[in-house]
Every structure is written in structure tokens, then in C-alpha cells.
């Protein structure tokens, strides 16, 4: 496996996403094809996808996607899971053997329901229980890695170019109302299966183009609250920040965006709405260590929606387009045109201004 330092191609990551506001399910092939015109933004060291609404027959169960180094580790992990969950289905994630994808680990998935007796004993809610279980496996069970853990969604990632990874995972055979995709150019970390995007926790997933300079400050803060950043990568910490702000602190998506890509103090001071000014002052003062600095464009996936966000200086490209009930997001307009040749209202969101798209209530 080639690692950082052994290969260097001056390019950037690629991101793409699509969502149907009416909750209409579409093939994963749509977002896989969108990555093709952005091929040169990647260098084959990682890529992946996340789909929402892909497991309707198991929509009430958590879908745990795991990488295992060997069968012994898988058996040990399964024994651990049985102590905490009812496992309703266990299977190898279907793949196609193609020359472009090599050295794959054991790729497994479990559909599980937390055991209420264990959840009650730990005195936490169900989501916190699952999140803690994910952290425990990823930090304590050597050779096992949970890379997806939400309900009715799943991440699929590997070392390789994204268009090959989509073929490898048979994403043309899945249907979801929302998809995100990523072609990785590892900046500071080795290319390996667990380190590819998307990064996920519960139903949150993040794909990211850029490199943040605040990683250490962000990591030190978030690890005080039980999160374990085991991969030394900025995208992992962004995922945990979003989970902390939205799920645990109860912030809205827009408020979380105002923490991660906080306006400059001078910008806040110029606000004419006293309530808005007070809120922005509060968020900057309350969560200063969660300000993400450096160039980034991210797409946050979650049950029922997407949020796209640039850094406040807009140092990375991101464009948005629409057509009928669909919204498209990508690093380049060319990728949007592949998903929808007749896309309308193409625009580039301003730095620090979130684009939030939700599925119509009741549609899923």
C-alpha cells in the first residue's frame, strides 16, 4: 500500500452530494458517476460514499459497518456486540472483485438493536449508548474498526479512486434519498481503508475538502467529552464536533455552522439585529475551541437532510445547483452537470454561510 510521502500529486479532494426533497430514492450510481470528472482531484489513496434511506427493510435498527483484520477479530467483536445488542442480521457487505481495489479487509455489517437492560444500566439514552460502543470498539479492539453506525444509512469507503470504490461496493444496486461522495487526497495521513471519507458517527457523516489548522485545539476539546480521535485526521474531529454540538448540546444546524465557521468579531459587531448579534457573541464565546480554521468545504449528511458549509474565507470551492425536487452539491459544476445536465440556479455559497436542505416532513 502506498502511503503519504511515497506518492504526491498536487491536487485537492473532491466532494459531491445529491438529495431529493421529496424523499424519492435514487441509485447510488448517480453520485459515483459525479466523481468521474473530478478524478484528478484524488490520487487513489482513498474515497467513499454515504447513502441515506438505503436499508428500508431494517430502518429501525442500527446498521454497523465494520472492517476486520481477520476472522478471529470478527468473532471477538461479535461476542462483544452480543453482550450489548440484539443482532437481527449479520453478513458480509457485498462487493465486486475488481483489479483497482486490493488488500481489502473483512468488510462486515450488523443490523442491531441495543439491549434495553444494558442501556438502562449505563444510564444513557440509546444514541449515546451506540456512540460509546463505537468508541470502545475503535479504541480497544485491535484489528476492528466501526466505520458506519446509523439507522437506515451506511458509509462505504476504501483505498482507491472513488469511481472504482462505487463499483467495488455495488452502489448501483442501492437506492437512497440522499447520497454523498468523496475522492481523497490525503494531506497529512496515510491512505488506508479506515482513514478514507466519509467519517461517521450515528447518522452523521462528513465529507471534507481541505485541511484544517486547528486540529489539535479541536481534538483536545472534543476528547474531554468522551470522543476518541484515533485516526489523526481533521475530518474525524469535524464529525465529532457536529455530533457534540447538534445531538449533545441541542444546537440547530445553523447554530452549529456559526460555531465551526464562526463569523469574525468585526462581522458580528456590524450586525444590526440585536438578537442575532447576541446569539453569535454567545456561540463564539461558549465554544471558542470548536472554531475550525483553515480551508475547508464540507457536506454533513444526516437523517432527512444535508448541510453544505465552506470556511468563512471560502478557501475551497463548492457549488450548488437545483432541478425539480433535487439539490446537488459538488466541488465543481462539472460534477453537478453529470448528475443533472439541466441543473438550474447554479451558485457558489458564500464563506461561512450554510446551505441546509431537508426532506419534506412525512416524505420518509
C-alpha positions, 0 to 999 in steps of 0.5 A, a space after each residue: 500500500 502506498 502511503 503519504 510521502 511515497 506518492 504526491 500529486 498536487 491536487 485537492 479532494 473532491 466532494 459531491 452530494 445529491 438529495 431529493 426533497 421529496 424523499 424519492 430514492 435514487 441509485 447510488 450510481 448517480 453520485 459515483 458517476 459525479 466523481 468521474 470528472 473530478 478524478 484528478 482531484 484524488 490520487 487513489 489513496 482513498 474515497 467513499 460514499 454515504 447513502 441515506 434511506 438505503 436499508 428500508 427493510 431494517 430502518 429501525 435498527 442500527 446498521 454497523 459497518 465494520 472492517 476486520 483484520 481477520 476472522 478471529 477479530 470478527 468473532 471477538 467483536 461479535 461476542 462483544 456486540 452480543 453482550 450489548 445488542 440484539 443482532 437481527 442480521 449479520 453478513 458480509 457487505 457485498 462487493 465486486 472483485 475488481 483489479 483497482 481495489 486490493 488488500 481489502 479487509 473483512 468488510 462486515 455489517 450488523 443490523 442491531 438493536 441495543 439491549 434495553 437492560 444494558 442501556 438502562 444500566 449505563 444510564 444513557 439514552 440509546 444514541 449515546 449508548 451506540 456512540 460509546 460502543 463505537 468508541 470502545 470498539 475503535 479504541 480497544 479492539 485491535 484489528 476492528 474498526 466501526 466505520 458506519 453506525 446509523 439507522 437506515 444509512 451506511 458509509 462505504 469507503 476504501 483505498 482507491 479512486 472513488 469511481 472504482 470504490 462505487 463499483 467495488 461496493 455495488 452502489 448501483 444496486 442501492 437506492 437512497 434519498 440522499 447520497 454523498 461522495 468523496 475522492 481523497 487526497 490525503 494531506 497529512 495521513 496515510 491512505 488506508 481503508 479506515 482513514 478514507 471519507 466519509 467519517 461517521 458517527 450515528 447518522 452523521 457523516 462528513 465529507 471534507 475538502 481541505 485541511 484544517 489548522 486547528 486540529 489539535 485545539 479541536 481534538 483536545 476539546 472534543 476528547 474531554 467529552 468522551 470522543 476518541 480521535 484515533 485516526 489523526 485526521 481533521 475530518 474525524 474531529 469535524 464529525 465529532 464536533 457536529 455530533 457534540 454540538 447538534 445531538 449533545 448540546 441541542 444546537 440547530 444546524 445553523 447554530 452549529 455552522 456559526 460555531 465551526 465557521 464562526 463569523 469574525 468579531 468585526 462581522 458580528 459587531 456590524 450586525 444590526 439585529 440585536 438578537 442575532 448579534 447576541 446569539 453569535 457573541 454567545 456561540 463564539 464565546 461558549 465554544 471558542 475551541 470548536 472554531 475550525 480554521 483553515 480551508 475547508 468545504 464540507 457536506 454533513 449528511 444526516 437523517 432527512 437532510 444535508 448541510 453544505 458549509 465552506 470556511 468563512 474565507 471560502 478557501 475551497 470551492 463548492 457549488 450548488 445547483 437545483 432541478 425539480 425536487 433535487 439539490 446537488 452539491 459538488 466541488 465543481 459544476 462539472 460534477 453537478 452537470 453529470 448528475 443533472 445536465 439541466 441543473 438550474 440556479 447554479 451558485 457558489 455559497 458564500 464563506 461561512 454561510 450554510 446551505 441546509 436542505 431537508 426532506 419534506 416532513 412525512 416524505 420518509 
